[in-house]
């Protein structure tokens, strides 16, 4: 079946073949590669995530911008260059046209990846944690949230990043009518930690239940995305109190060093790994791989 590819989008041949054959595809974001993890662990993780998707019989499509070209699916060489090049940009939805016009190279955020995946009709996307409402009184709200509210796509994640204001993030999602589904859990995961004390809107435990819900959501034309929240694997999860203690210390250090804006999240994630002697980094890696696997099983069940 021919697919309608936007003229601004380059689709990897393997991804294009899967789409034309009506086979399931899972989109993967790339800021976790360019800005979320240290080198060379980031490259290992990128390959692991794609391998997890392939192991289920589903085609992965890592999204990124290479030399001003928006790419849906990367070659091994492109993935390696993206992971190991230091001068790369963090590209959200608002930055896509700028990156193309200036021929930049960079990783796409959750918001940008949702936009790109939706533009070609891919319905399932895996990530670690979405952006959300930031702590404190800055009023900073990630572009991930409004993009979730406007695109009918499934985002498999482990909640929002733990460094954010999770209660306000969950409230924002409720206000925007974004269903928050717990995959075998009744609590919104706290990224590194399995529980946050915050309820999900619905808890489901089987692929049949997930499929029935998603088909109903799309058939009714509600229009918003759907979050499928998967807790971090138990053997890698960090106790909530340990994570919160480290976050509090890292935030104070960031304020003292005047680290703000786009530099804040990478700094905090890196500092948390140091403060917890690698525990948060291990949790991050394991939940990312697990989420890719879960997303692939959901995508396969939908086809």
C-alpha positions in Angstrom: 0.0 0.0 0.0 1.5 3.4 -1.0 2.1 5.7 1.9 1.8 9.5 1.8 5.2 10.8 2.9 5.5 14.6 3.5 8.0 16.2 1.2 10.1 17.4 4.1 10.5 14.0 5.6 13.1 11.3 4.8 12.0 7.8 5.6 14.6 5.0 6.0 14.0 2.3 3.4 13.4 -0.4 6.1 10.8 1.8 7.7 9.2 2.7 4.4 8.9 -1.0 3.5 7.2 -1.8 6.8 4.7 1.1 6.3 3.9 0.1 2.8 3.4 -3.5 4.0 1.1 -2.3 6.8 3.5 -3.7 9.4 3.7 -2.2 12.8 6.3 0.6 13.4 7.3 2.1 16.8 8.8 5.6 16.8 11.7 6.4 19.1 12.9 9.9 20.2 16.5 10.9 20.1 17.2 13.6 22.7 17.7 10.8 25.2 20.6 9.9 22.9 22.0 13.4 22.3 21.3 15.0 25.7 19.9 12.5 28.2 22.8 10.0 28.6 26.6 10.1 28.8 28.7 8.8 25.8 29.2 6.0 24.8 26.3 4.6 26.9 23.9 6.6 24.8 24.9 4.7 21.7 24.5 1.4 23.4 21.1 2.4 24.7 19.9 3.6 21.2 20.9 0.2 19.8 19.3 -1.7 22.7 16.0 0.1 22.2 15.9 -0.7 18.5 16.8 -4.3 19.2 14.0 -4.6 21.8 11.5 -3.4 19.2 12.9 -5.8 16.5 12.8 -8.7 18.9 9.0 -8.4 19.0 8.8 -8.4 15.2 8.2 -4.7 14.9 10.1 -2.1 12.9 11.8 0.7 15.0 12.1 4.2 13.6 14.4 6.5 15.5 13.6 10.1 14.7 16.3 12.8 14.4 17.5 15.7 12.2 20.7 15.1 10.3 22.2 18.0 8.4 18.8 19.7 8.2 16.9 16.6 7.0 14.2 15.3 9.2 14.7 11.5 9.3 12.2 8.8 10.3 14.5 5.9 10.9 18.3 6.0 11.0 21.1 3.9 9.5 23.7 2.4 11.8 26.2 5.0 10.7 23.7 7.9 11.3 22.8 6.6 14.7 26.5 6.3 15.7 27.3 9.8 14.4 24.3 11.3 16.2 25.3 9.6 19.5 29.0 10.5 19.4 28.9 14.0 18.0 29.2 16.6 20.7 27.8 19.6 18.8 24.2 18.6 18.4 21.0 20.5 19.1 18.0 19.7 21.2 15.1 20.1 18.8 11.5 20.5 20.0 8.5 21.0 17.7 9.0 24.8 17.5 12.7 24.2 16.4 12.0 21.9 13.5 11.8 24.5 10.8 14.9 26.3 12.2 16.9 23.1 12.2 16.0 22.4 8.6 16.7 26.0 7.5 20.0 26.1 9.2 20.9 22.5 8.3 21.4 21.5 11.9 21.9 18.1 13.4 20.1 17.2 16.6 17.9 15.0 18.7 14.1 15.3 18.6 12.2 15.8 21.9 9.0 13.9 22.7 7.0 16.8 21.3 8.9 16.9 18.0 8.9 13.1 17.7 5.1 13.0 18.2 4.7 15.6 15.5 6.9 13.7 13.0 5.4 10.2 13.8 1.9 11.6 13.4 2.7 13.2 10.1 3.3 9.8 8.6 0.5 7.9 10.5 2.6 6.0 13.0 0.5 5.6 16.2 2.9 4.2 18.8 5.9 5.9 20.3 8.3 4.8 23.1 10.3 7.1 25.4 11.6 7.1 29.0 9.8 10.0 30.7 7.8 12.8 29.2 8.4 16.4 30.0 5.9 18.2 32.2 5.3 21.1 34.6 8.5 22.2 36.2 8.9 22.6 40.0 8.7 26.0 41.6 7.1 29.1 40.4 8.8 29.5 37.0 5.6 28.6 35.1 7.7 26.4 32.7 5.6 23.8 31.0 7.2 21.4 28.5 6.0 21.5 24.9 5.5 17.7 25.3 2.2 18.3 27.1 0.3 20.4 24.5 1.6 18.1 21.8 0.2 15.1 23.6 -3.1 16.9 23.9 -3.4 17.5 20.2 -2.1 14.4 18.5 -3.9 11.0 18.6 -0.8 8.9 19.3 0.1 6.3 22.0 3.1 7.3 24.1 4.6 4.5 26.2 6.7 6.0 29.1 7.5 5.6 32.7 5.5 8.7 33.7 7.2 12.1 33.6 10.8 12.8 34.6 11.1 12.7 38.3 12.8 16.1 38.5 9.4 17.7 37.5 6.4 18.6 39.5 4.5 15.4 39.1 1.2 16.4 40.8 0.9 19.5 38.6 1.9 17.5 35.5 -0.8 14.9 36.2 -3.3 17.7 36.8 -2.4 19.3 33.5 -2.9 16.0 31.6 -6.3 15.7 33.2 -7.3 19.2 32.3 -6.2 18.5 28.7 -8.2 15.3 28.5 -5.2 13.1 28.0 -5.9 9.6 29.3 -3.2 8.3 31.7 -3.2 4.5 31.6 -1.3 2.5 34.1 0.2 -0.7 32.6 -0.4 -3.1 35.5 -0.2 -0.2 38.0 -2.7 2.1 39.7 -0.1 4.8 40.3 1.6 7.3 38.0 5.2 6.1 37.8 7.8 8.5 39.1 10.4 7.7 36.3 13.3 6.2 38.4 10.8 5.1 41.0 7.8 2.8 40.5 5.3 4.8 42.5 4.4 8.5 43.1 1.3 8.3 45.2 -0.6 9.8 42.2 -3.5 7.9 40.6 -3.7 7.0 36.9 -7.1 7.5 35.1 -7.3 3.8 34.3 -5.3 0.7 35.1 -5.1 -2.1 32.5 -3.2 -5.4 32.6 -3.6 -7.1 29.2 -3.0 -6.3 25.6 -6.6 -7.0 24.8 -7.7 -4.3 27.2 -5.2 -1.9 25.8 -6.3 -2.6 22.3 -10.0 -2.2 23.1 -9.4 1.1 24.9 -7.3 2.5 22.1 -9.7 1.6 19.4 -12.6 3.2 21.3 -10.5 6.3 21.9 -9.7 6.7 18.2 -13.1 5.6 16.9 -14.7 8.3 19.1 -12.4 11.0 17.6 -11.4 12.4 21.0 -8.3 13.7 19.4 -5.8 13.6 22.3 -2.8 11.3 22.7 -2.8 8.5 25.3 -0.1 7.9 27.9 0.6 4.2 28.6 2.6 4.4 31.9 4.9 1.5 32.6 6.8 1.4 36.0 10.5 1.0 35.9 11.5 -2.7 36.2 11.5 -3.6 39.9 15.1 -4.8 40.1 16.4 -1.5 38.7 14.0 1.0 40.3 15.2 3.6 42.8 13.3 4.1 46.1 11.2 7.2 45.9 12.8 8.7 49.0 16.3 8.2 47.7 15.5 9.8 44.4 13.8 12.8 46.1 16.7 13.4 48.4 19.1 13.4 45.4 16.8 15.7 43.4 16.6 18.2 46.2 20.4 18.4 46.4 20.9 18.6 42.7 18.3 21.4 42.3 20.1 23.5 45.0 23.4 23.0 43.2 21.8 24.0 39.9 20.4 27.2 41.4 23.8 28.0 42.9 25.4 27.5 39.5 22.7 29.5 37.7 21.9 26.5 35.4 18.5 27.1 33.8 16.5 26.5 30.7 17.5 23.8 28.3 20.6 23.0 30.2 18.8 22.2 33.4 17.4 18.8 32.7 20.6 17.3 31.3 22.5 18.7 34.3 20.1 17.3 36.8 20.0 13.8 35.2 23.8 13.7 35.1 24.1 15.0 38.7 21.5 12.5 40.0 23.6 9.6 38.5 26.6 10.9 40.5 24.7 11.4 43.7 23.1 7.9 43.6 26.3 6.2 42.5 24.8 5.2 39.2 21.5 4.0 40.4 19.4 6.5 38.5 21.4 5.9 35.3 20.8 2.2 35.6 17.1 2.8 36.2 16.9 5.1 33.2 18.5 2.6 30.9 16.4 -0.3 32.0 13.1 1.6 31.8 13.9 2.8 28.4 14.6 -0.7 27.1 11.5 -2.0 28.8 9.3 0.7 27.4 10.6 0.0 23.9 9.6 -3.6 24.3 6.2 -2.8 25.7 5.5 -0.3 22.9 6.4 -2.9 20.3 4.0 -5.5 21.8 1.2 -2.9 21.8 1.9 -1.9 18.2 2.0 -5.5 17.2 -1.3 -6.2 19.0 -3.0 -3.3 17.1 -2.2 -4.7 13.7 
